[in-house]
Amino acid sequence: MDTPLETNRAIRSVALIGLGAIGTLYAAKIAGRDSACLRIIADSDRIARLRADPPTFNGRRLDLQYADPALPGPPADLILVAVKSTALSTAAAAIAPFLDENTQIIPLLNGLTAQDILAVAFGWRRVLYGFVICDSAMRIGHAVVQHGTSRLVFGEAANAPPSSRVLAVGAGFDRLGVEYEIPADMRAAQWRKYILNIGLNQTEALLRLPHGGLQHDPAAMRLARHLMDEAAAIATAMGIDGADQMPAWAEQTIRKLPPEDKTSMLQDIDAGRPPETDLFAETVCRLGRQFGIPTPANARALELLRPRSG
């Protein structure tokens, strides 16, 4: 069924919610090309904190426009959602005042389900799949450092060929200097990154290792493969194309990463923030039960990484 953006309305205004590492990366990219088109969605208290201590990207201060959901102003053509998974329901309420019938929403979260949660709230006519592939972004407070490549991967579940609304968003990214990819099979692309994260994020968080520690520790790499193999078995049962080959690809990818960098999950633990176990081990264990596939490695990871109450 056609959507309002099938008319190819140009992407002229962008709103972004979430100024973690990925949100700051894309705020810097877009503001560097067209600062007037970008608004950062935040409540009044957070806006005050950000103005008192502005975010920086690679040492450069970002003077951004902020918008409180209580006073949203005109609707946005595109909304990028870059919050943590645990804040997604709150973010959905915050972005609602910035929507009109043509607004498109792209999540930039890890995991498999952000687009489904947003589609329940706003309908598939407004929501696309999305995630980011980039060299590690390191965050301390409001300061983010990220060197190397970054690419926003987005689209419908299937993009052969891309729909008119996907092409319209892509044209907007072209104008804003945002590198992107529109895979033919979005679900396979999403699972490929997911399986990489299942091994990389969780192993580094469990063992408190940066990339180099994982690369040079055979036992750590075996753990990563156990975690990824369990996820790949589930993806195979779900009919994800090429799932059985994804752990081997992920291992080779891990071995090429900058050895001094850390995953977002390890950074969260180092900073005292709760890790996103809901996106990784918890989801793998839930899907394993659903498809009758044992997931002992991920069950143990969940037990060790899940934040303790009290």
N, C-alpha and C positions, 0 to 999 in steps of 0.2 A: 504494500500500500504506500502511495506517495506521502511524503511528509512536507511540511511547510517549506523546508529548505531545499526541496527539489526545484524550487524556482530560482536557485542559485543566488540568493541574497548574499551580498559580500559580507565578510567578517571585518567589521570596522571597529568594534568595541569588544574588549576582553575583560572579564573579571576572573580573579584567581583567589581561591581560599586555601590557606595553609602556607606558612613561610618557614617550613623546615628546609632541609637541604635541597630537595627537588623543587619545592615551591620557589625558593630563593633563586635557584638556577634559572628557572623559566621567567620569573619576574625580571631578572637581570637581562635576559635575552630580549624579551619583548620591550621593556622600557628603554633598552639601548637603541632600539630601532624606531619606536614610536611611543614615547612615554605618555602622550595624551590619551592613547586608546586604552590604557591599562588602569584598572582599579583593583585594589586588594581589599577583600571582604573581611571585616573583623568588627568585633563589638567595641564600644567606646573605651572600655578599660584597656583592651589590648592595643587599640590605636594609640592611646596615650603612652603606653610603654614603648611602642615602636617609634613614635616620634621622639621620645626622650633618649632612646638608644637605637638609632636606625640600623637596619640590616646592612651588612656589607657582603660583597661577592668578590673573591680574589683581591681583598683589600680595598675595593672601591665602594664608597658609600652609595646606597641606593635611596634616592629621594623619590618616594613612591606616593601615588594618590591612594587614599584610604576611603572606604565607604562602609558606613554602619548600616546593617540591615534595617534599622529603625528609620533611616533616611536614605533609601537606596539610590534615588535619582533614576535616570532612564534605564530601561532594560539593557542587558548585554547581549551581543550576538553569540558569544561563546563564553562558557564558564569552564575553567580548569580547576579540578578538585585535587588538591595535593596534601590533604590532611592525613594523619595516622588513621588506621582502620577503626580504632576505638572511638574516634571523633566523627565518624562518617554520618551517623544519624543527626548529630548536632549540626554538622555542616549542611546537610540537606535542608534543614529548617532555615539556616542562615542564607542559603542561596535562593530560596523560593521568591523573595521580593525582587530579585534581579531578572526574573524570567518574563518573556512574553511567548506568544505561540510559535515564534521562530527560533528561540534560543536553543543552542546545542550545548551539551554537557559532556566533557571527557574526563574520566577519572585518571589520575596518574599514580594510583596506589599499587603496591605489590599485591600478590594474591590473585584469586580467581573470581571473586564475587562482587566487587565494587559496582560494576556496571548493572548487575541484577538488582542490587539494593537501590541504586538511583533510579532504575527503570520502574520499580514498584512505586516509588514516590512521584515520578514525573512522566512516565510513559516512554516506550522505546522510540517514539518519534522524536524525542529530544535527546536521547542518550546514545552515545557510541562507546565501544570498547576503547581502552587506552592503557598504555603503560610506558615507562621510560627505560631505555637502555643507555647507560653511561658509565664512564670510569667513576670510581668512588668519589662521592662528594662528602667532605669532612666538615662537620658543623660543631662549633663551640659557641653557645649562646645564640646571638643573632649574626654571627660571622660564619660564612660558608666559603670553603675553598674547593674548587673543582677544576682540574686541568684535564685535557684530553678531549675525547669525543663524547657527544650526547645525541640521542635520537629519540624522538617521540613516535611511538608505534600506535596507530589508531585505525579505526574503521568499523564497519559492520562485522558480524560474525563471518560472513563470506564477502569477498571483494573482487570477484572475477566476473564482470568488471566492477570497479568502484561505483557506488551510487552517486547521483548528482549532489546530494548533501555532503558526502565524503569529499568529493572533488571541490566543493565550495569551501569547506574547512581547509583543505589542503592549499587552495589558492590564498586563503588568509595567512596560513603559515609561511607560504612563499613570500608574501609581502612583509612579514614580520621577521624574516630571517631565521625561522625555526626549522631545523632539519627534521625530517619525518620519513616514515615508511608506512605504506599501506599494504600489508601482506594479503595474499589471496585467501589464506586460511587463518583468520585472526585467532581462533581458538587454539590451533596448533602452535602459533607464535607465542600466545600467552602461556601455554603449558611449558614451552621450551624454557622461557625465562623462569617460570615457577619452579620447575625441577632444578634448575641451577640454584635458585635461592634456597630451596629446601636443603640442599647439601652445603652450600657456601655460608649462608647466614647462620644456620643452626650450628654447624660444626664450629665455626669461629666463636660463636657466642658460648657454646658449651665449654670449649677448651681455652677461651680467652686468647685467641691467636689472631694476629693480622694475616693478610694473604700469604706473606712469605712463610709464616709458621706452618700454615696448612700445606703449602706447596712442598715443604721439605720434611714433613712428618708422614711417613707411610701409614702409620696407624690412624692418623687424623684423616687422611685421604680415604682410607678404607671405610671409616665411619661415614664420611660424606657420601660415598658410593652406596652404602646400605640405605641411608636416608633417601637418596635419589631413586634407587631401584624400587623401593616400596611405592613411591609416588608414580613412577613410570608404569608399574604394573596396574595401578588404578587407572591411569590415563589410557592404557591399552584396552582395559575393560570398558572404558567409556567411548572407545572408537576414535581416539585422537590419532591422527595420521602421524606415523613416524615416532611414536612415543617410545618404542623399545630402543631407539638409537639415541635418545636425548641424554641419558646419563653419561655415555661416553663422550658426546659432544661437550657436555657441561664440565666434565673433568679436564678436558683439553683447554677449555676456556679458563678455568680456574688457574691452571698452570701458567697462563700468560698474563695474569693480572699484576699490577704494580705491587711488589712485595711489601711495601711499607703501608699500604692502605688497609682500611678496615671496613667491614660491612656496616650497614645501618643498624642491624641488630646488636652488634658488638658495641657500636657507639652508644646506643641506648643504654646498654648495661653499664658501660663505663661512666655514663652521665647520671646514673641512678633513675633512668626512665624505664617504665615497664616494657619489656620486649613484646613484639607483635606475635605472640604464640597462636593467637586466633587465626592468623593468616597462614601459618605454616603447619606445625605438627598437629594442632587441633583439627584443622581442615583435613589433613591427610588421614588422621585416625577416624574422623567421621565418615569420610568417603570409603575408607577401608571397610568399616562395618557395613556400609550400604551395599558394597559390591562383594562382600565376603572375602576380602584380601587381608591377610595378616600384616600388621604394621608395628612390629615390636620396637624397632629402632626409633620411630617417630613417637611411639607411646612413651618411651624412656626419655626422649628429648623433651616432650611436653611436661613430664613429671619434674624434670630438673629445671626447666626454664620458666614454667608458669609462676607468676608472682605469688608470693605467699601472703595471705591475709593475716592481720593482727601483728 
